[in-house]
Amino acid sequence: MRVRGPVGRPRTRPGAVAADRAYSSRANRAYLRKRGIKAVIPEKRDQAANRSKKGSRGGRPVGHDADLYKERNTVERLINKLKAWRGIATRCDKKPESYLAGLQLRASMIWVDDLLRNAD
């Protein structure tokens, strides 16, 4: 039995992409800029030092929305909570349906724990 999913590319583009410093290359920023997507990526210290060392030829500092970048942390913490369950972290399931069922089960367990914690 095949699980039907979305076919083809998504019809909408994201407004912004939040990534960590590993993805702060000029090529990644140019790729996003060409497609009209805001890059919420902090600049590496060595890249900032090289840019400032060049003076006016180094260009402007990259824009960085700190508030949007903080929201990225929330998503990462959820992924870490999901992966704390061994079956999801190791991807032992043979079929996509059982892996998806495991994800849904773990997400519901996290949700119930959060409800119980906030009920007090």
Secondary structure by P-SEA (a helix, b strand, c coil): cccccccccccccccbbbbccccccaaaaaaaaaacccccccccaaaaaaaaaacccccccccccaaaaaaaaaaaaaaaaaaccccccccccccaaaaaaaaaaaaaaaaaaaaaaacc
